[in-house]
Amino acid sequence: MGEMQGKQVELEVTNVAHGGISVARLDGRVVFVSDAIPGEKVLAEITEDNKKSFWRAETVRVIEPSEHRQTHIWDAASVDRAPADRAGGAEFGHIEIGHQRELKRQVLADALKRMAGIETDASVEAIPGAENGTGWRTRISLHVDEDGRPGPYAARSHRVIPVDSLPLATEEVAEAAPLWDRFVGEERIDVLQPSTGGARLIIGRQKPVTIREVVGTREFQLDDGGFWQVHSAAATTLTEAVQSAIDGELFDPKADNLDLYGGVGLLAAAVGDRFGSGVRITTVESDASATEHAGYNLSDWVGASAVTARVERWIARIAATASDTERARLRSATVVLDPPRAGAGKQVVEALTALEPVQLVYVACDPVAFARDVALFGERGYRLSGLRAFDLFPNTHHVEAVGTLVRA
């Protein structure tokens, strides 16, 4: 522990950083400070001073508030509470919703400029839902403390915070959440509201149950504990975004089109629905249960298949062993990829670009990982030809981006 840890200091907050935190300087040193807004002066407590290049701090009191500051949408996460007692999961809830989107735009633009040398004027688009960004979460995870009480983790620790409301949750999820019950011996309670069948609980390691989600006129089956987009409008938004991100002039339905990190086939179906019943597409996903569901969900397309494999291993093997005929079909392919937060990474980018697909549509939930990968694609002959961003996680720092990459 350094000598500054626990001390309170006044900070002038200058800009936003990735991860829902803001940046200030103290005697020339960078300080990452939570629960603040660029332009504010705050009293903050130093929580970490053992890094030579930067320190961390928590806002204790706002001295000069930003014009964009609002009463937090969740009193359990308010700056009025001691930092250790603030619930996590709504770290932008003290910022007016339009300014939240501006800060997210800045984070995305800064990452692309710094890491890939790309200037972008893409804005962060609002999607359907409450104007203040509440009532959108169709899935919520509650953790259980030693006494069996469920609640969210604190903002920056694994301490369970008892709460009496869940403002980001849909009304059905909020009503179903067992906030006043006790679950001694359990670790986690998941509450979810599929498109059909009402809200349900998953307590601990329950055996999976098949549920159904509806996107437009299409129905998808999946495990209740499986991955699905969290915002009630996200699956529709991403379906339409991926469809419009594909350059139809470059699309070849008979190519070896790919949907990487495909889950239960949402985005493969988006491609199939835009380009018709003759589309060939292979979806690749490491979760065996998800690919089993994907096979069913993509049964409208004779040329669709679902493969269970780790994407990095599968694509590297294809790059190493593809025949000349397969390479030709891959060169004319469109590739959709929706990697986890860590991004696709160097191994996947190198294997993909070795196959020289005609275009890639990259769905990104982390702007920094996305910018790093765009730079890697750039080094290997692909340029970012289109970019949109969506506010799929209002009142949090998360932002979703959909970028199109084509051979330069």
VEXLOFI-866550 format. One record per atom (N, C-alpha, C): x, y, z. Coordinates in steps of 0.001 Angstrom, whole numbers, plus 500000, padded with zeros to 6 digits. Example, Ala and Ser with C-alpha at 12.3 -4.5 7.8 and 13.67 -1.06 7.14 Angstrom:
2
513190494310507800/512300495500507800/513200496700507800/512850497750507080/513670498940507140/512900500030507870/
This chain:
408
500849498804500000/500000500000500000/500883501244500000/500581502187499066/501371503410498987/500916504437500005/501683505473500114/501392506478501159/500160507324500841/499741507366499543/498575508170499174/497262507403499313/497314506075499395/496091505285499420/495226505683500615/493921505930500313/492997506338501361/492906507838501540/493823508603500925/493789510069501069/492761510656500108/492173511778500513/491208512467499665/491862513673498999/491588513827497700/492212514891496905/491148515530496014/491376516798495668/490510517457494690/491066517200493300/490185516817492379/490619516504491014/489786517279489997/490451517782488960/489779518376487797/489701517275486746/488491516868486406/488295515736485492/488315516253484051/489182515658483223/489407516231481889/488747515467480754/488769514143480786/488171513392479679/487758511999480138/487163511261479197/486641509935479524/487635508881479047/487718507778479779/488558506646479383/487658505436479170/488202504412478539/487460503170478345/487215502501479704/486046501900479862/485779501162481092/484887501902482067/484276503016481640/483331503714482504/483971504616483531/485235504966483307/485946505846484239/486393507099483515/486684508136484305/487157509401483750/488627509601484109/489216510603483496/490646510853483657/490857512225484292/491747512273485268/492186513531485862/493703513452485992/494314514587486367/495754514572486620/496020515175487991/496994514589488679/497392515079489997/498908515185489983/499396516425490012/500850516666489940/501453515959488736/500746516035487609/501258515447486376/500959513978486202/500455513327487235/500174511879487156/498722511648486733/498518510654485876/497161510285485470/496452509591486637/495213510027486891/494368509370487895/493064508973487211/492750507685487240/491467507205486733/490457507276487871/489376508034487640/488430508292488724/487025507863488297/486348507131489168/485009506631488863/483947507631489319/482737507472488747/481548508246489149/481713509749488940/482580510128487997/482776511541487661/482427511747486189/482390513006485771/482091513357484383/483151514367483937/483690514240482722/484648515235482228/484101516656482380/484948517540482894/484546518926483143/484219519197484599/484118518143485423/483770518340486827/485006518534487695/484776519146488846/485766519113489935/485162518243491033/485929517234491479/485402516310492481/486402516125493618/485867515756494774/486696515276495879/486722513760495736/487925513186495631/488044511753495383/489020511126496357/488783509851496636/489675509100497516/490556508182496681/491865508270496891/492808507423496174/492645505980496662/492378505067495729/492184503659496097/493346502778495662/494165503279494749/495294502489494261/496384503447493805/497559503369494443/498657504277494070/499966503523493846/499844502219493595/501067501428493443/501498501230491993/500754501847491058/501175501814489658/501976503079489370/503149502917488766/503994504092488506/503345505066487516/502611504499486520/502088505361485455/500744505996485779/499958505363486656/498645505943486969/498177505474488342/497205506228488890/496544505855490124/495054505707489850/494332505138490825/492872505036490723/492232505745491918/491031506272491689/490334506988492753/488829506843492590/488120507041493697/486648507001493704/486129508379494085/485136508862493349/484521510135493704/483779509988495042/484077510910495950/483399510932497249/482314512014497250/482652513156496633/481704514286496581/481987515106495332/480925515617494717/481078516459493529/481129517913493983/482230518594493665/482400519989494082/481788520932493039/482135520714491775/481546521511490681/480962520544489666/479632520355489683/479032519343488811/478998519756487343/479028518774486475/478831518986485042/477369519342484789/477135520082483722/475746520373483317/475035519089482896/475800518018482643/475226516751482202/474951515796483358/475264516201484580/475018515320485728/473528515308486057/473026514121486372/471634513966486788/471591513125488068/470434513163488737/470240512243489855/470384510830489312/471179510002489969/471440508659489455/470126507907489276/470029507184488157/468791506445487884/468571505303488880/469598504986489663/469521503883490629/470119504376491935/469285504585492956/469827505167494192/470868504259494839/470825502956494539/471809502026495101/473217502259494550/473312503029493453/474619503291492838/475012504762492945/474267505522493704/474474506974493767/475785507356494446/476317508506494050/477536509045494670/477278509432496129/476012509520496506/475671509810497911/476035508651498831/476195507475498272/476600506309499068/478121506239499160/478598505571500201/480039505308500289/480443504472499074/481609504736498476/482005504020497258/481891502509497351/482252501915498487/482227500454498621/480809499896498639/479807500778498881/478419500336498977/477611500625497722/478266501106496670/477546501426495424/477394500181494569/476162499911494165/475900498754493305/476524498966491933/477036497887491357/477628497956490028/476609497668488940/476985497981487709/476139497656486567/475398498832485972/475564500018486550/474919501213485984/475869502406486157/477109502212485717/478177503168486048/478072504503485312/477154504620484333/476905505914483678/475551506500484081/474922505917485100/473565506332485461/473444507733486012/474589508353486338/474577509736486836/474739510757485716/474785510277484456/475027511144483301/473784511182482425/473397512371481998/472236512520481107/472441511619479888/471373510959479429/471492509867478459/472141510292477136/471810511475476642/472418511938475387/473926512131475532/474339512620476691/475770512818476918/476484511486477130/475787510502477696/476368509148477767/476789508692476379/475894508880475406/476193508430474041/477350509225473443/477440510498473775/478572511305473297/479887510801473887/479896510468475174/481119509942475794/481507508602475173/480525507744474897/480816506463474252/481378506696472844/480814507674472135/481335508023470806/482805508416470914/483124509230471924/484506509673472104/485439508497472363/485016507553473196/485858506393473510/486137505579472239/485099505341471438/485252504583470194/486153505337469212/485885506634469034/486675507440468087/488133507533468534/488353507746469824/489728507852470343/490490506545470149/489814505412470401/490474504107470248/490872503878468794/489971504178467864/490281503961466452/491403504881465971/491414506117466456/492474507041466041/493821506614466625/493820506260467897/495067505945468595/495652504622468122/494795503614467923/495296502272467642/495344501937466156/494454502545465373/494377502192463954/494620503380463029/494805504564463604/495046505750462778/493852506155461939/492644505811462401/491422506070461623/490598507158462285/490189508146461492/489265509186461976/487848508730461646/486947508804462619/485555508440462352/484615509466462977/483505509713462269/482488510613462831/481223509827463180/481357508497463300/480191507664463634/479632508064464988/478319508278465035/477670508599466311/477187507298466947/476813507371468220/476241506211468910/474725506358468845/474089505419468170/472658505520467895/471831504991469067/470799505767469426/469836505278470421/469012504168469782/468570503205470589/467680502171470065/466382502190470867/465318501554470360/464004501693471010/464039501291472483/463317502054473289/463253501792474725/462961503075475461/462939503010476786/462647504199477599/463679505291477318/463218506529477272/464110507647476936/465254507806477919/465053507410479163/466129507559480157/466996506305480270/466782505351479356/467648504178479318/467409503161480415/466201503090480925/465858502067481932/464919501033481301/464685499933482034/463684498955481626/464034498128480403/465330497909480119/465716497204478896/466333495831479114/466797495537480319/467532494285480531/466575493107480629/466661492187479660/465833490976479705/466520489859480483/467757490128480897/468520489141481675/469308489874482738/469319489315483939/470079489935485018/470645488820485903/471880488994486341/472507488023487251/472604488631488640/472135487900489618/472257488309491012/473217487340491696/474088487870492522/475020487035493276/474485486894494699/474933485886495397/474360485562496707/475437485712497773/475121486470498854/476108486660499919/476062485492500913/476896485558501942/477015484436502893/475704484153503625/474858485173503748/473576484993504428/472468484549503475/472829484344502199/471837483892501232/471082485002500535/471471486272500788/470757487384500158/471274487631498748/470375487726497764/470815488007496401/470938489510496155/471846489880495251/472001491269494860/473122491388493843/473294492570493275/474413492784492358/475716492898493139/476818492708492450/478104493019493057/478242494529493196/479077494939494153/479456496349494243/480191496739492961/480265498046492718/480793498540491447/482190498030491150/483042497912492147/484423497517491846/484936496434492785/484013495536493189/484440494406494008/483426493273493857/483704492143494483/482782491024494457/481972490953495746/481711492102496325/480859492189497511/479409492361497066/478516491549497599/477111491603497203/476429492778497904/475715493579497131/475004494749497669/473501494467497651/472848494403498815/471386494236498817/470723495478498203/469759495280497328/469048496395496687/467551496124496744/466757497187496574/465309496988496563/464690497307495210/465550497587494199/465021497846492854/466081497505491816/465626497264490589/466519496944489463/466051497767488259/466368499058488223/465777499938487203/466171499627485760/467297498942485544/467658498617484169/466874497421483645/466321496617484542/465584495417484146/464230495771483565/463729494892482679/462346495048482226/461418494890483429/460206495339483258/459243495265484359/459049493815484815/458987492884483843/458774491467484179/459958490892484942/461192491230484516/462382490741485208/462458491330486610/462180492631486723/462232493290488038/461218492660488995/460032492341488483/459005491727489338/459370490306489745/460040489580488840/460387488178489124/461629488047489998/462461489097490053/463725489014490797/463446488808492289/463988487754492892/463678487412494292/464580488170495276/464469489491495278/465404490317496061/465250490121497566/464074489647497996/463849489520499442/463893488065499917/464179487155499005/464268485745499389/465682485410499846/465866484211500378/467180483756500825/467561482479500072/468813482414499660/469305481273498881/470631480795499478/470573480352500702/471789479928501399/472402478743500656/473709478827500406/474409477747499722/474488477899498220/473711478841497668/473809479106496221/474788480251495977/475294480342494756/476223481423494407/475579482483493528/474621482062492680/474110482986491687/472672482645491331/471894483687491080/470521483546490593/470420484358489309/469987483724488223/469755484455486972/468263484632486780/467882485823486370/466485486136486077/466427486522484612/465524485896483861/465447486240482444/464016486260481959/463814487030480900/462500487156480283/462655486911478783/462443485663478338/462473485404476902/461304486115476212/461339486142474875/460253486781474115/458916486126474391/458936484808474680/457687484076474919/457799483298476232/456684483109476892/456648482207478047/456860482843479405/457066484151479466/457175484817480765/458551484715481396/458735485453482499/460029485496483188/460291484188483916/461580483879484100/461941482637484783/463238482839485565/463455481965486543/464673482007487356/465538480801487031/466862481012487070/467806479891487061/468558479985488379/468374478997489229/468992479008490562/470177478052490555/471364478614490706/472567477789490710/472764477070489397/473093475774489460/473397475000488255/472211474127487847/471094474751487595/469920474000487140/470173473380485773/469493472273485508/469561471663484177/468954472639483161/469612472844481993/469084473807481020/467699473433480505/466919474455480250/465587474304479655/465605475069478342/464998474533477304/464958475225476014/463915476336476053/464329477519475649/463420478667475563/463400479160474115/462488480111473834/462388480640472479/462434482157472499/463193482693471531/463269484137471332/462764484447469927/462018485531469788/461453485907468497/462106487196468017/462586487177466776/463182488362466142/462445488574464826/461646489638464754/460799489828463569/459816488673463480/459859487948462361/458963486797462190/459694485479462436/460972485561462820/461782484342462982/461902483973464464/461854482664464721/461964482169466097/463286481417466267/463940481647467403/465192480973467731/465005480188469020/465534478970469054/465540478219470305/466949478235470882/467027478213472205/468312478218472904/468104477730474326/469206477422475016/469131477106476446/468801478357477235/468060478183478339/467731479358479153/468973480029479729/470041479270479953/471283479865480451/472254480231479346/471845480050478090/472730480322476957/472813481803476636/473762482148475761/473943483561475415/472843484044474488/472313485219474832/471387485948473965/471587487424474270/471341488270473284/471493489706473517/470595490158474660/471102491086475483/470417491430476732/469330492492476547/469596493508475730/468608494576475529/467421494018474747/466230494396475151/465022493852474520/464970494130473016/465646495196472551/465635495529471120/466949495180470426/467889494547471130/469238494361470581/469283493353469436/468586492226469569/468670491204468523/468139491744467195/467038492484467247/466484493093466032/467434494147465482/467978494986466371/468902496044465948/470125495461465251/470727494410465844/471935493832465253/471619493061463974/470465492422463917/470050491753462670/470032492756461524/469368493888461748/469250494899460696/470598495557460402/471410495765461455/472717496413461262/473652495537460443/473660494237460726/474526493321459968/474023493199458525/472724493114458358/472182493046456998/472584494261456172/472510495456456775/472841496663456014/474343496894455893/475145496248456778/476602496412456713/477227495591455594/476515494584455093/477039493745454009/476826494457452673/477896494576451890/477803495147450549/477228494068449631/475992494273449186/475312493291448358/476019493019447043/476744494027446530/477493493844445267/478616492825445449/479153492740446674/480264491831446938/479804490467447443/478544490362447805/478067489119448434/477828488039447395/478339486833447659/478138485672446797/477459484586447629/476184484281447354/475478483286448174/476094481889448097/476823481602447016/477416480266446836/478831480170447414/479358481267447944/480698481247448548/480652480517449889/481829480251450448/481884479638451781/481764480733452843/480577481317452937/480343482406453888/480416481872455316/480890482723456222/481144482292457594/480470483215458611/480043482620459711/479522483350460869/480319482845462073/481304483615462507/482225483164463552/481776483660464926/481960482833465951/481430483080467299/479911483215467193/479295482272466483/477924482433465999/476811482200466998/477126481670468201/476061481435469163/475004480508468597/473740480889468723/472647480032468246/472191480418466835/473009481214466131/472746481465464720/472004482745464385/471903483679465328/471171484921465078/471680485648463837/472994485860463740/473524486673462646/473635485885461347/473847484562461440/473802483735460229/472399483809459614/471383483796460461/470006483918459977/469764485294459367/470389486317459938/470265487665459374/470792487688457944/471943487043457722/472515486964456370/471578486180455458/471110485026455943/470215484190455142/468919484895454781/468363485647455732/467106486337455462/467279487470454450/468451488103454443/468648489163453443/468880488584452052/469640487473451965/470087487020450644/469402485757450137/468482485190450908/467614484156450358/467988482720450673/467115481824450189/467179480420450588/468405479691450058/469068480250449040/470225479572448464/471538479879449147/471519480653450231/472759481068450891/473480479878451519/474794479812451260/475658478872451995/476321479657453123/476244479145454332/476922479803455456/477211478771456548/478395478850457117/478779477974458226/478934478810459472/478241478447460535/478383479147461809/479281478317462721/480235478993463365/481224478319464206/481133478885465622/481025477996466602/480811478390467996/481366477287468885/482014477666469985/482640476655470854/481654475958471788/480493476551472020/479507475964472931/478659474934472175/478819473661472546/478158472575471815/476639472685471854/476096473107472983/474647473240473091/474138474331472149/474900475448472070/474500476546471183/474507476090469725/475540475345469312/475585474919467909/474495473900467598/474125473106468596/473003472184468389/471727472967468101/471518474015468888/470352474881468629/470492475607467298/471711476055466969/471926476767465702/471541475891464517/471872474589464589/471494473683463505/469991473702463262/469232473718464356/467761473777464246/467316475156463741/467924476207464304/467497477570463957/467787477930462505/468771477264461899/469173477575460518/468661476534459526/467659475746459935/467203474649459078/466470475129457823/466122476393457747/465488476930456531/466463476982455358/467759476930455644/468769477054454588/469495475723454423/469325475089453282/469990473808453017/471508473983453080/471990475162452679/473433475415452649/474005475925453954/473214475892455042/473713476356456342/474172475164457167/475270475344457903/475714474295458821/476278474936460079/476258474177461163/476742474671462460/477860473758462940/479000474353463261/480187473609463677/480523473966465120/480811472955465933/481278473204467298/482797473192467300/483392474353467540/484860474443467560/485260475791468124/486475475851468663/487048477153469037/487434477859467746/486982479084467584/487154479787466317/488627479870465911/489507480189466870/490910480382466497/491540479104465952/491157477960466533/491704476688466045/491088476313464706/489783476492464597/489077476099463377/489554476910462180/489646478215462336/490023479065461192/491497478865460818/492345478595461825/493761478320461529/493895477020460738/493091476006461099/493141474732460374/492654474909458940/491591475685458748/491075475935457405/492139476654456567/492777477674457184/493802478440456458/494974477561456051/495266476551456876/496414475676456600/496085474552455623/494828474114455567/494522472871454835/493549473038453671/492994474227453465/491978474401452416/492548474057451044/491745473384450240/492128473068448863/491992474321447995/492458474232446757/492352475377445841/490892475753445609/490042474732445478/488607474999445264/488003475692446482/488358475195447664/487849475811448901/488376477232449045/489632477446448696/490199478802448788/489461479772447873/489093479308446705/488356480168445770/487005480563446358/486331479575447000/485023479878447608/485167480768448837/486300480665449530/486551481519450696/486955482935450275/487634483045449124/488026484387448648/486799485223448287/485740484555447859/484520485306447519/483535485360448690/484005484942449885/483107484842451046/482920486177451759/481760486266452410/481493487303453412/481607486629454777/482351487253455671/482559486706457014/481927487644458037/481023487137458848/480486487881459992/481178487336461235/481689488221462080/482290487751463329/481827488617464486/481473487955465568/480951488620466773/481706488062467978/482997488448468109/483817487837469157/483446488315470557/483921487602471580/483706488075472955/484485489362473215/484392489859474445/484945491175474774/486427491327474428/487186490234474484/488624490308474196/488919490525472712/487900490424471862/488098490623470437/488562489355469735/488784489455468430/489221488298467645/490694487985467908/491540489010467905/492951488819468213/493789488439467001/495092488481467200/496051488359466097/495941487026465359/495815485922466099/495796484601465461/494621484477464492/493435484913464930/492243484825464082/492361485784462904/492815487009463145/492959487984462053/493936487467460994/495051486903461423/496048486412460464/495502485254459635/494806484319460296/494240483185459563/493143483643458600/492290484562459059/491206485060458203/491752485794456981/492693486695457207/493209487487456085/494014486627455120/494595485525455596/495292484596454700/494305483971453711/493036483874454109/492002483321453232/491434484364452265/491728485640452526/491360486760451644/489868486870451338/488980486766452355/487549486940452062/487282488348451506/486214488452450718/485956489720450024/485496490812450996/484819490421452077/484397491425453070/484151490744454410/484316491537455474/484050491067456828/483138492073457514/482193491564458289/481356492419459140/481666492042460580/482237492990461314/482746492744462666/481793493401463662/481164492580464510/480279493078465565/481095493101466853/481255494273467435/482203494451468542/481500494982469776/481779494354470927/481219494857472188/482287495570473021/483505495667472491/484573496373473207/485321497260472215/485232498586472357/485816499474471351/487334499391471239/488014499115472342/489481499055472306/489953497779471608/489341496642471945/489679495391471260/489348495495469767/488228496136469448/487834496338468052/488873497183467320/489291498301467916/490271499178467274/491599498450467051/491999497662468045/493232496872467890/493112495910466710/491958495239466594/491771494289465503/491663494998464155/491015496151464122/490953496927462869/492366497290462405/493233497643463358/494633497934463015/495322496687462453/495066495517463074/495652494265462578/495147493943461171/493850494110460941/493302493906459599/493944494887458609/494138496127459068/494743497140458207/496146496762457762/496915496192458677/498284495762458347/498278494644457314/497161493951457195/497085492796456297/496137493044455121/495966494337454796/495329494672453526/493836494908453540/493246495123454732/491811495411454807/491575496790455410/490600497510454841/490278498838455384/488848498843455917/488628499707456897/487296499883457472/486487500757456519/485481500161455877/484715500907454871/483393501433455405/482972500949456568/481715501420457164/481713501157458654/481046502012459413/480995501848460869/479733502475461426/479035501707462268/477923502250463051/478114501810464486/477549502558465411/477623502201466831/476231502346467438/475950501493468430/474604501419468992/474669501395470509/473707502087471122/473649502162472589/472828500986473117/473426499782473023/472717498573473455/472721498389474967/473488499236475685/473629499075477144/473509500437477833/472347501089477732/472205502429478315/472489502429479817/473032503521480278/473402503749481693/474588502898482137/475253502243481174/476540501597481423/477531502184480429/478821501818480566/479820502361479634/479902501569478334/479196500438478252/479356499552477098/478710500137475840/479338499867474704/478822500318473414/479096499223472388/478167499034471477/478310498005470436/478640498699469122/479590498158468387/479949498716467082/479814497636466016/479428498052464810/479364497135463679/480160497776462541/481266497133462199/482154497676461177/482262496750459979/482367497326458786/482598496545457567/484046496731457132/484720495628456826/486106495654456382/486170495022454993/486841495713454071/486992495195452707/488456495231452321/488812494422451320/490189494427450842/490521495792450292/491631496345450726/492029497701450300/492487497692448845/
